[in-house]
Amino acid sequence: MTATALVVDDEVDLCRLMQITLTKMGIKSDIAYTLTQAQTYWETNQYDFCLTDLNLPDGSGLELVKQISSSSSSPVAVITAHGSMDLAIEALKLGAFDFVNKPLELPRLRQLVENALKVIRQDMNAAPNGRTPEQQLLDSRLIGDSAVMHSLKNTVLKLARSQAPVFLSGASGTGKEVVARLIHDLSPRRDGSFVPVNCGAIPSELMESEFFGHKKGSFTGAVADKQGLFQQASGGTLFLDEVADLPLAMQVKLLRAIQEKNVRAIGDTKEMPVDIRILSATHKDLNQLVQLGTFRQDLYYRINVIELKLPALNTRYDDIPALAQHFLRLIAEEWQLDMPSQLTDDAYQRLQQHDFAGNVRELRNILERAITLAETTVIDVNHLGLPEINISSQTPDLHYLNHALDNNILNTNATVTNKNSTDDTPVNTAKSEQVNNIQSKAGTVASQTHTTVNLHPYRTNNQPYPSAIQASNPIGFGKDIKQNDSVVKKTAHHSEDDLVQSPLTQADSAALPAKGLEAYLQEQEKRLIITALKQTDWNKTQAADLLGTTFRSLRYRMKKLDIDED
Ligand SMILES: Nc1ncnc2c1ncn2[C@@H]1O[C@H](COP(=O)(O)OP(=O)(O)OP(=O)(O)O)[C@@H](O)[C@H]1O
């Protein structure tokens, strides 16, 4: 089917040029020279998309953008005078799909039209029952059926069609990266790369080279040409995670690259055009950082065209059962277990009473640990490692009670429990055999999984889960492992007392360190890290948890202290 477009501009020559370009791409088009003419054409004919200038003799193209995006799902793109970035941003906020600057560059125009065609084709292929493949993908990866998640999912679908920069805000572990990936995978850019980068993890002296690349010999150590993240993401999406951690000097360079859509590698003489969509995220209050002067207002304005706030898990307790089941399935798959574990009624209830400071990531972490510690595939409250609450005698928290009654959670959980209530069913006998494999696989496979998930060396999905750490006394966790000695190999040479006794207490009664304070502290640090690693069969995530630190920090310290996994 031939696509049709409405082109709106008062410059006759430019209209002709655009019409010729569209015709060459197999698109039929009509031309309108004024806003009124465009509005009449749009109402009386059916067009698949619209390309409009913003400066029209009888009004602003923004009027047309508003009209089209509020009444149809057809993509509308705007043409802006060079340098009028504010208007372009305004148009994107009103629902424009993309913008192109004057003087018009034909490759850029073709790219924009190609993306519009992909969105149109996507709409035409929508399933007749209304559940598009896009919605199915969204539901399978962004778990949650609460009202707030419903509206989030609708927004994600809309944002995926647009090229507007999106800023994802929300606390750590709420799913910002999940949403960023979905926006990319549901967008016309899905065939390009999704390049996630943790801005806080790149050493500042390497930043420019990481973002823009370098030419061989441009500085000591540049032994070969290197492609930057912008070039890697060209045709796709660049996800700037922890964007608040960008140093000010880099913010300037980034702003320029985003605005100009051109980058120059270090040591190169020419600029290279890049076609990227920018998504960014941070758990910090970026607005406040702008007030404090540590984040540039112009960059904030540029990346925060549309803000999407991810809800905290504590505001959607109804989603916990579905999320838990999703993770139990996922973990079973990743750890190659025969079947997913199941939670008892009490365990579901306890989870729904927990204060998830670490959000969804914390929930997953709790379940990973519970699977490792449970003797069968049935996970009960004691495996969750959360502070004790007497569920049966205690009046449930008001929020839990409301959610449970409103959403029938208690019934759902009862079904799960009934399935698992007798330990000697054939299913459970098979499960207990499976458990023997779980804990040995858990450590190694879990750590492998964590490494392969990270697409970029500066990206890490592993952050601390404050409340889980608080709840599970590190030493208590070590003891649990010890009790299950037959299933989890414990190889630590040091006693637990070594862990309990602080270096300072030891120093009190010892002579002063012969090699000086630094060397002594490093030795202690190394010893504690190795102890934790051995206790967890070299699972860095769990070891970090034991030490009350982050995965990233542990990895950094291991490198610094020369602790080699081999
Ligand atoms: N709605 C959800 N459905 C399924 N999994 C989710 C959801 N939200 C988060 N997760 C999972 O929780 C973990 C943390 O998510 P993610 O890394 O996207 O959080 P984040 O907000 O980017 O965290 P941070 O700010 O620390 O980078 C991941 O394992 C992710 O797959």
PDBQT file of the ligand as one rigid body, heavy atoms in Angstrom, charges set to zero:
ROOT
HETATM    1  N1  LIG A 601       8.252  -3.752  36.185  1.00  0.00    +0.000 N 
HETATM    2  C1  LIG A 601       9.251  -4.642  36.143  1.00  0.00    +0.000 A 
HETATM    3  N2  LIG A 601       9.027  -5.867  35.616  1.00  0.00    +0.000 NA
HETATM    4  C2  LIG A 601      10.012  -6.792  35.599  1.00  0.00    +0.000 A 
HETATM    5  N3  LIG A 601      11.249  -6.590  36.075  1.00  0.00    +0.000 NA
HETATM    6  C3  LIG A 601      11.519  -5.392  36.598  1.00  0.00    +0.000 A 
HETATM    7  C4  LIG A 601      10.556  -4.358  36.657  1.00  0.00    +0.000 A 
HETATM    8  N4  LIG A 601      11.116  -3.287  37.222  1.00  0.00    +0.000 NA
HETATM    9  C5  LIG A 601      12.375  -3.605  37.514  1.00  0.00    +0.000 A 
HETATM   10  N5  LIG A 601      12.630  -4.876  37.148  1.00  0.00    +0.000 N 
HETATM   11  C6  LIG A 601      13.882  -5.624  37.388  1.00  0.00    +0.000 C 
HETATM   12  O1  LIG A 601      14.455  -5.044  38.551  1.00  0.00    +0.000 OA
HETATM   13  C7  LIG A 601      15.854  -4.903  38.400  1.00  0.00    +0.000 C 
HETATM   14  C8  LIG A 601      16.247  -3.436  38.456  1.00  0.00    +0.000 C 
HETATM   15  O2  LIG A 601      15.700  -2.758  37.346  1.00  0.00    +0.000 OA
HETATM   16  P1  LIG A 601      16.487  -1.575  36.603  1.00  0.00    +0.000 P 
HETATM   17  O3  LIG A 601      17.948  -1.876  36.503  1.00  0.00    +0.000 OA
HETATM   18  O4  LIG A 601      15.754  -1.278  35.346  1.00  0.00    +0.000 OA
HETATM   19  O5  LIG A 601      16.264  -0.426  37.685  1.00  0.00    +0.000 OA
HETATM   20  P2  LIG A 601      16.793   1.083  37.636  1.00  0.00    +0.000 P 
HETATM   21  O6  LIG A 601      15.653   1.951  38.046  1.00  0.00    +0.000 OA
HETATM   22  O7  LIG A 601      17.439   1.364  36.309  1.00  0.00    +0.000 OA
HETATM   23  O8  LIG A 601      17.883   1.060  38.789  1.00  0.00    +0.000 OA
HETATM   24  P3  LIG A 601      19.184   2.029  38.986  1.00  0.00    +0.000 P 
HETATM   25  O9  LIG A 601      18.672   3.427  39.195  1.00  0.00    +0.000 OA
HETATM   26  O10 LIG A 601      19.810   1.487  40.217  1.00  0.00    +0.000 OA
HETATM   27  O11 LIG A 601      20.042   1.876  37.767  1.00  0.00    +0.000 OA
HETATM   28  C9  LIG A 601      16.211  -5.589  37.098  1.00  0.00    +0.000 C 
HETATM   29  O12 LIG A 601      16.486  -6.939  37.365  1.00  0.00    +0.000 OA
HETATM   30  C10 LIG A 601      14.926  -5.491  36.295  1.00  0.00    +0.000 C 
HETATM   31  O13 LIG A 601      14.838  -6.500  35.350  1.00  0.00    +0.000 OA
ENDROOT
TORSDOF 0
